[in-house]
Amino acid sequence: MFSYFTDPNYWMGLLYSIPAVLLALSIHEYAHAFAAYKCGDPTARNLGRMTLDPVKHLDPIGTICLLLFRFGWAKPVPVNSRNFKHPKRDNVLVSLSGIIANFIMSFIAFAIFFLVYYKLGFTNEIFANIMMPIVILNITLGIFNLLPIPPLDGFQVLNSFLPHKASGVINILYRYGFIILLILILTNVTSMILGTFTTWLVYDVYTPFFGLFL
């Protein structure tokens, strides 16, 4: 693994992925803040988090880890569910908002890439090396956060639908969620899930769709 660090291509890929990291994390956290505000909770907005400014959202260590190891995090958007108009429904909406925003961003980025690269014939390598990481990282971030393991958004969605008698399972997941997640990452289970779904979405959904309509 560490042999990659002596490969110039690795560092060039790292450089090209910086816009993708900044955009994907900022859009994800902004969507959470915006959805929470629309659902009645102004906490994130009052703290300056309802913005696309990456400086407001990026966690230094999480960003570095995402760039170097393809696993990282941003500063979580603070949410006070007591302000929600419909707590159960709004918790689901806020949790899903970041995921949906990442998928929408991947769709838009691929549309731009497909139109410019394939339809207009602007086959510039730098353009492709910047746009495709935006597509891929937004997809993988969206899928990753769908996993029903705390502290990911997918768990918050699952938790909204679990009955009260499942509180024991919920407590166990809260206690050991990060360890479970770390094991899945280290054993490449998450990589297989993310890789399979990303490949399917890019080649079997996005490419045929834009090939048909653009």
N, C-alpha and C positions, 0 to 999 in steps of 0.2 A: 504493500500500500504506500509506504513512505518513499518508494522509488519514484512515484509520480511527481514528487516535489522537485526532482532534478530534471524533469522533462519540460523543455520550453513550451511545448504544446499544451501542457497542463496549465501553465501560468497564463497563456494566451486565452485558453478556455475560461479561466477564472476571471480574466479581465472582461471578456465578452458577457459573462453572466452577471456582472454587477448591476446593469440596468434592470435585468429580470428580477433580481433579489429585492432591489429598492421598490420596484413597481408592485410586485406580488404581495409583499408584506404590508406595504402602505395601503393598498386597495383593500386587503383583507381586514385590517384593523379599522380603516375608515368606515367600511360597510357595517361593522359591528356598532361603531359609535353612532352612525346615522340611523340605523335601525332602532337602536335603543332610544334615541331622541324621539323618533317618530312614534315609538310605543309609550312615551311619557316619561322617560328617564333622561334628564339633562346632564347627568354626572359627567360623562365623557366629554360632552361639548363644553361644559363649564371648566374642564381641566385642559382644554385646548387640544383634545384628541380627535375631534371631528374635522380632520384635515387630511390632505394627501401628502403633506410634508413628511418625508421619511424620517427626518430628525426627531419628530415627535413620537415615532412608533418603534424605531429600531433599538433593540437591545444589543450592545456592542459584542458581547460574547456570543449571543445567539446568531448574530449576523455573520461573524467570523466562522462559526461552526457550519452555518449553511453554505457559505462560500467554499470552505475547505473540504467538508465532509458530507455535504448535501443533506445535512440534518441540522435544523436550527429553529429559532423562535424569535418572535418580536415581543415587545412589552404588552401584556394583556390589557385590553381596554376595560377600565373599571365600569361595572354595571351594578346598579342597585335595583333589583327586581321588585322591591316594595313600591317603586314608583310606576310600575307597569299597570296599564289599564286592565289588561286581561293576563295575569301572571303566567299561567301555563302556556297559553297560545303565544304570548309575546316572548317568552323564554326560548321557544322553538324558533320563532322568526329571527330573533337576534343571533342565536347560535348558528342558524343556517345562512345568515346574510353574508358572512365572510366567505363561506364556501361557494355560494352562488356567484358572488362578485368575482372570485378567481376563475370560475368556469366561463363567465361572460367575458372577462379579460382575455382568456385564452382563445375564445372564439373570435373576438375582434382582432387580436394580434395575428391569428392564422389567416383571417380574411385579408388583412393588409399584406402579409407575406405572400399569399397565393396570388393576389391581384398583381402586385408589383413584380414578383419573381417569375411567375409563370405566364401571366397574361400580358404584362407590359415588357417582359423580356429583360428586366433589370437584374441580371444574374450576378450581382455583386456579392463576393464572399463575405465581406464584412457585414453587409446588410443581413445576410442569411444567418451569420453567426451571432448576431444580436437578437434578431427576431425569434428564432426558434427556441432559444432558452426562455424567452418570455412566454411562449406558448407552453412549453413543457413544464416549466416551474409552476405556472399558475394551475395547470392540470394536477400535477403531483401534490401541490399544497392543498388543493381542494379535496382530492381523494384522501390524503393523509388525515385531514381534519375530520373526515367522515367516520374514521375508526371509532368505535364506541368504547374508548378507553380514556379515563381522565388523565390529563386535563384538556383533552381535545374536545372540539365542538360536538362531535358525534356523540360523545357521552352525555353532554348536556341535553341533546335531543332525546336520547334513549331514556335518560333519567326523568324527563317530563311525562313519559308514558308508562313507566314502571309503577306497579301498585305499591301501596305502603308496606305490604308484607315482604317486599323485596329489599327492605332497608338494610338487612344484613349483608346482602350481596353488594349493595351500593357502598357500604362502609368499607368492605374488603377492597373493592376497586379503587376507592379514594386512597386507601392506605398503601396499596401495592401497584397502583396504576402506572406510575413512572417506571417501576422496575419491570413490569410486564412489557411496557412500551420499549424499554431499552433492550430487553431480551429479543423482542421481535425485530428490532433494528439490527442488532449484532448478529442474529442468525439469518439475516437477509430475507426474512419473511415479508417485511414491508417493501423491500426493493422488488420482490417478485410481484406483489400485489400492484404496486404503483407502476412498474414497468409494463405489466400486462394490460392494465386499463389504459395507460397513456398511449401505448402503441395502437390499441383498438380504436381509441377515440380519434387519434390523428389520422391513421391510415384507412380506417373502415367507416368513419363518420364524417370528419371534417373534409378530408380530401375529396371523396365522392360528392359531398354536398356542394362544395364550392366549384368543383368541376362541372356540376350540373347547372348552377345558377350564375356563375361568373363567366 
